[in-house]
Each structure stands twice: as structure tokens, then as C-alpha cells.
Amino acid sequence: MPTTQPVVPTTQPVTGPQPVYCGAGFNGLAIVAITTQGSAACSTATSVTNEYAAHSADWGPGFSVAVTADDGSVWTCQEQLGDPNPYQECVNQQNPAEKVRLSS
């Protein structure tokens, strides 16, 4: 009777969220998704940052806004301190490990 061997994956699974560059967004800022979904997260990341950009006149320390992405997910966005420059970050309320950043 033949025996079967388990299939060994050729690539390692993603163990946690990884940064994925999704292109340039509002005012030429880089859109980076922090995600376990790879480049598939970029359409949502772009949707989130476009919605957040509509509130750009209010960006600054202490300002926080909830936005809804095209897929219906709700994200909370605000400015974060960076070294040396601040950046904008949005966090998925249903899955806080999923984030989107806008930075120079």
C-alpha cells in the first residue's frame, strides 16, 4: 500500500501584518498598508486614505475621524508622531492589526 507524504509549502506563511506599498495618494504621500493580505489590501487602503483626505484641513495633533472604506469597513484615522516627521495612520476597527499609513 503506498504511503503519502505531507505537502510542504514552498513559501513561509505570513506570521503577522507586513508593510505593503500601495502607491502615491493625497498630495503625493505614500500609501502603505500594514496587513496580512498582501497587495490585495491596496484597494481598501486607497479607499480609506481618499476618504480621510476629505478631512485634510483638520489634520493635526488630537484630530481623529472615522471613515468608511468602499468595502464597508470602518477605520479610525489620526496623526501620529514620527521621527522625524509625523504621519497619518488609519486603523481598521474590526481588525486593529490592519492599518494604513500616509507618509512622506
Secondary structure, DSSP 4 states (H G I P E B T S, - for coil): ----PPPPPSSPPP-S-EEEEEEE-GGGPEEEEEESSGGGGHHHHHHHHHHHHTTGGG-STT-EEEEE-TTS-EEEEEEE--SSS-EEEEEESS-TT-EEEEE-
